[in-house]
Amino acid sequence: MLEQPDAADLLATAREALLGKLLPALPAHLHYEARMIANAMAIAARASTVDPGHLQERLANFAEGPAQFAARIRAGAYQPGTPAHAGAAALLREMVELRCAVTAPRALG
């Protein structure tokens, strides 16, 4: 395990400095770009704390990777009534929730 501060802490500190000290000093026409950078830093901080290992293990039960899983969904392999439907639907929901937790946590409510 790494010592503190970790990547998420460093990104949070840098984001705070960007928004609190640098943004007010920037010309108004650069505020949008600075906020985009701050949002990217927040996403990177959340992503650095996620361990998708358990999802990768579960995904291996259905496909060799996300692209193959998506192709099988499009091909109808997990339609309602098929034996693997419930498991595939649960995995897909977990994958979407994990992605939302990183990129858009407010979307989860």
ABEGO torsion letter per residue (X at the ends): XBBOBBAAAAAAAAAAAAAAAAAAABBAAAAAAAAAAAAAAAAAAAAAABBAAAAAAAAAAABAEAAAAAAAAAAGAABBGBAAAAAAAAAAAAAAAAAAAAABAAAAX
